């Protein structure tokens, strides 16, 4: 079993893992895959054989076969990653072609990774829940359409091995009455909203930097942690130094999480009863050499990073 990995390489999101689920995109349907790729193309893209084209992209970028494929005119710098303790959502949102205007390109791609097992019905229901959340996000932003003409969605499960700690969660249903459904709705709505802000600059001329959003709760209630933020690094972050003076803060939210390398952490049960990978004493990516190497080689693993001098 491989840990979930994701990174952007040459304008393409690559997600790797042992994944099982359903997709409406290229090579879609119900199957087990080892990669998902969301590839940026120009707005005037037109290819006689999109499957062959995506096979070439996947091979070039080192994606593992079989894979689910997506294409979008959205720039990958505007990709949004939204997660909580139940799911991780990858969303690119372009709305150049509302569903009542089929002649202009634009796409909303939603990729959901559920950290647990799902029934067949729950996988199908998750597509409905994600679509409802997408429509709600569009309506709240003042748009009068529910999507674009080329939208695609994938729902996949990533079953992690927690050893003797606990069994992976099983979800029979995923409508919004359930905890999983609420998680999907919340994360998709957030991701679509933030993705549109970035791709279409609907929040003014200032560049919106945050692209990773973590749902959290404290005594005051739920809130979103955004990364990257302006308050990052020495003199800006109130938590600096969270490990040691002189640490590199490029990867504040670790892109390897959860790496499942026993040298750096372990699975524990949270106070709410769900498994959490704890790695609070890991300083691997706070070392300048490792931080720079991972930025240049986003597909690298902890083994490579540990061997750096």
C-alpha positions in Angstrom: 0.0 0.0 0.0 1.4 3.4 -1.0 0.8 6.7 0.8 -1.1 9.4 -1.0 1.2 11.8 -2.8 0.3 14.8 -4.9 2.3 17.6 -6.6 2.2 19.8 -9.7 4.7 19.2 -12.5 4.7 21.1 -15.8 1.2 22.6 -15.4 -0.2 19.2 -14.4 -1.5 18.0 -11.0 -0.4 14.4 -10.3 -2.0 12.4 -7.5 -0.5 9.0 -6.8 -1.7 6.2 -4.5 -3.8 3.0 -4.3 -7.1 4.5 -5.2 -10.5 2.9 -6.0 -13.5 4.8 -7.3 -15.4 6.4 -10.1 -14.6 9.2 -12.6 -16.5 11.1 -15.4 -13.2 12.2 -17.0 -10.8 10.5 -19.5 -10.4 6.8 -18.9 -13.4 7.2 -16.6 -15.8 4.8 -15.1 -15.6 2.5 -12.1 -12.1 1.1 -11.5 -9.0 0.9 -9.4 -6.2 3.3 -10.4 -2.7 4.3 -9.3 -2.7 7.9 -10.5 -5.0 10.8 -11.3 -3.8 13.7 -13.5 -5.4 17.1 -14.1 -3.6 18.6 -17.1 -3.7 22.3 -18.2 -4.3 22.9 -21.9 -4.8 26.1 -23.9 -8.4 27.3 -24.4 -8.2 26.5 -28.1 -7.1 22.9 -27.4 -8.5 20.4 -29.9 -7.2 16.9 -30.3 -8.6 14.0 -32.4 -7.7 11.4 -29.7 -7.7 12.9 -26.2 -7.1 9.5 -24.6 -3.9 9.0 -26.6 -2.8 12.6 -25.8 -3.3 12.1 -22.1 -1.5 8.7 -22.2 1.5 10.6 -23.6 1.3 13.3 -20.9 1.0 10.6 -18.2 4.0 8.7 -19.5 6.1 11.9 -19.9 5.4 13.1 -16.4 5.9 9.7 -14.7 2.3 9.1 -13.7 1.5 5.4 -12.8 -0.9 3.4 -14.9 -3.9 2.9 -14.9 -5.0 6.5 -14.3 -8.0 8.8 -14.4 -7.4 11.9 -16.5 -8.8 15.4 -16.6 -8.1 18.5 -18.7 -8.7 22.1 -18.0 -7.8 25.6 -19.2 -7.4 26.7 -15.5 -3.8 27.5 -14.6 -2.4 25.1 -12.0 -1.2 28.0 -9.9 -4.9 28.4 -9.2 -5.5 24.8 -8.1 -7.1 24.6 -4.6 -6.5 21.8 -2.2 -9.1 21.6 0.6 -9.1 19.0 3.3 -10.4 17.9 6.7 -10.1 14.7 8.6 -12.4 12.8 6.2 -11.4 13.9 2.7 -9.0 15.8 0.5 -10.4 17.7 -2.4 -8.5 18.9 -5.5 -10.4 21.6 -7.4 -9.7 23.7 -10.5 -12.5 26.1 -11.3 -13.0 28.0 -14.5 -16.3 29.4 -15.5 -15.7 30.9 -19.0 -18.4 28.6 -20.4 -21.5 28.6 -18.3 -23.8 25.6 -19.0 -26.1 27.7 -21.2 -23.3 28.8 -23.5 -21.6 25.7 -25.0 -19.3 27.6 -27.4 -16.8 29.0 -24.9 -14.2 26.9 -23.1 -13.9 26.6 -19.3 -14.1 23.7 -16.8 -14.7 22.9 -13.1 -12.9 19.7 -12.2 -13.5 18.2 -8.7 -11.4 15.3 -7.5 -12.4 13.8 -4.1 -10.2 11.5 -2.1 -12.1 9.9 0.8 -9.9 8.5 3.6 -11.8 5.3 4.2 -14.0 2.7 2.5 -17.3 3.5 0.8 -20.2 1.5 -0.4 -21.1 1.6 -4.1 -24.1 3.8 -3.2 -22.0 6.2 -1.2 -19.6 6.7 -4.2 -22.6 7.6 -6.4 -24.2 9.8 -3.8 -20.9 11.7 -3.3 -21.1 12.8 -7.0 -24.6 14.3 -6.2 -23.3 16.0 -3.0 -20.3 17.5 -4.7 -22.5 18.8 -7.6 -24.9 20.4 -5.1 -22.0 22.1 -3.3 -20.6 23.4 -6.6 -24.0 24.9 -7.6 -24.3 26.5 -4.1 -20.9 28.1 -4.5 -21.8 29.5 -7.9 -25.1 30.9 -6.7 -23.6 32.5 -3.6 -21.0 34.2 -5.9 -23.9 35.7 -7.9 -23.8 33.5 -10.9 -27.0 32.1 -12.4 -25.7 28.8 -13.7 -25.0 25.5 -12.0 -21.7 24.6 -13.8 -20.0 24.6 -17.2 -20.4 22.4 -20.2 -17.2 20.4 -19.6 -17.3 19.8 -15.8 -15.9 16.5 -14.5 -15.8 14.8 -11.1 -14.0 11.8 -9.5 -14.7 10.2 -6.2 -12.1 7.7 -4.9 -11.3 5.9 -1.7 -7.8 5.7 -0.2 -7.8 3.0 2.4 -5.0 3.5 4.9 -3.5 0.9 7.2 -3.7 2.1 10.8 -2.3 -1.2 12.2 -3.7 -2.2 15.5 -4.9 1.4 16.2 -8.2 1.0 14.5 -10.0 -0.2 11.3 -10.4 2.1 8.4 -13.8 4.0 8.4 -16.6 2.6 6.3 -19.2 4.9 4.8 -22.5 3.5 3.7 -24.0 6.8 2.7 -22.6 10.3 1.7 -25.6 12.6 1.5 -25.5 15.8 3.4 -27.2 14.3 6.4 -24.1 12.3 7.0 -20.7 13.4 8.4 -19.0 12.4 5.2 -21.6 14.3 3.1 -21.2 17.4 5.2 -17.4 17.1 4.7 -17.7 16.8 0.9 -20.2 19.7 0.7 -18.1 22.0 2.9 -14.8 21.3 1.1 -16.2 21.4 -2.4 -18.0 24.6 -1.8 -14.8 26.2 -0.4 -12.7 24.9 -3.2 -15.0 26.1 -6.0 -15.3 29.5 -4.4 -11.6 30.0 -3.9 -10.7 28.5 -7.3 -13.0 31.0 -9.1 -11.5 33.9 -7.1 -8.0 32.9 -8.3 -8.8 32.0 -11.9 -11.0 35.0 -12.7 -9.6 37.6 -10.3 -13.1 38.4 -8.9 -11.6 39.8 -5.7 -9.8 42.7 -7.2 -6.4 43.1 -8.7 -4.4 41.7 -5.8 -3.1 38.2 -6.4 -4.7 35.7 -4.0 -1.9 33.5 -2.7 -3.5 30.9 -0.5 -4.2 27.6 -2.3 -4.3 25.0 0.6 -7.2 25.2 3.0 -7.5 23.0 6.2 -10.8 22.8 8.1 -10.2 23.1 11.8 -12.1 23.7 15.0 -11.2 25.3 18.4 -13.2 26.7 21.4 -14.6 29.5 19.3 -15.9 27.1 16.6 -14.8 26.0 13.1 -12.5 28.0 10.9 -10.3 27.6 7.8 -6.4 27.6 7.9 -5.0 29.0 4.7 -1.6 28.4 3.2 0.5 30.1 2.1 -0.2 33.3 3.9 1.6 36.6 4.4 2.4 35.5 8.0 5.0 32.9 7.1 8.5 32.8 8.4 10.6 34.7 10.8 9.2 38.1 11.9 5.8 37.2 10.4 4.5 34.0 11.9 3.6 34.1 15.6 4.7 30.5 16.0 8.2 31.0 14.6 10.4 29.1 15.4 8.1 26.2 15.8 11.1 23.8 15.6 14.4 25.7 15.7 15.9 29.1 14.9 16.9 29.3 11.2 14.4 26.8 10.0 13.0 26.9 6.4 9.3 27.7 6.3 8.7 27.1 2.6 6.7 23.9 3.3 4.7 25.0 6.4 2.0 22.6 5.5 3.9 19.5 4.6 3.2 18.3 1.0 4.3 14.8 2.1 1.6 14.5 4.8 1.0 11.8 5.8 4.3 10.3 4.7 3.8 7.3 7.0 7.6 7.0 7.5 7.9 5.6 11.0 11.1 7.6 11.5 9.1 10.8 11.4 5.7 10.0 13.0 3.0 7.6 13.8 -0.8 7.2 13.7 -2.7 8.1 16.8 -6.4 8.5 17.7 -7.5 12.1 18.0 -9.7 13.3 20.9 -12.7 12.9 18.6 -11.8 9.3 17.9 -10.5 9.4 14.3 -6.9 8.5 13.3 -4.4 11.4 12.8 -0.8 11.1 11.6 1.3 12.9 14.2 4.7 14.2 13.1 5.2 17.2 15.4 8.9 16.5 16.0 9.8 16.0 12.3 12.1 18.7 11.0 13.0 17.1 7.6 11.4 19.8 5.4 12.5 22.7 7.6 16.1 21.9 6.6 16.9 24.4 3.8 18.6 21.7 1.6 15.6 19.4 1.7 13.1 22.3 1.2 14.9 23.4 -2.0 15.3 19.9 -3.3 11.6 19.1 -2.8 10.6 22.3 -4.6 12.7 21.3 -7.6 11.7 17.6 -7.4 8.1 17.5 -6.2 7.8 13.8 -6.8 10.6 12.9 -4.4 10.0 10.8 -1.2 11.3 10.9 2.3 14.0 8.3 1.4 15.6 10.7 -1.1 15.3 13.7 1.2 16.9 11.8 4.2 20.0 11.0 2.0 20.7 14.7 1.3 23.8 16.1 3.0 
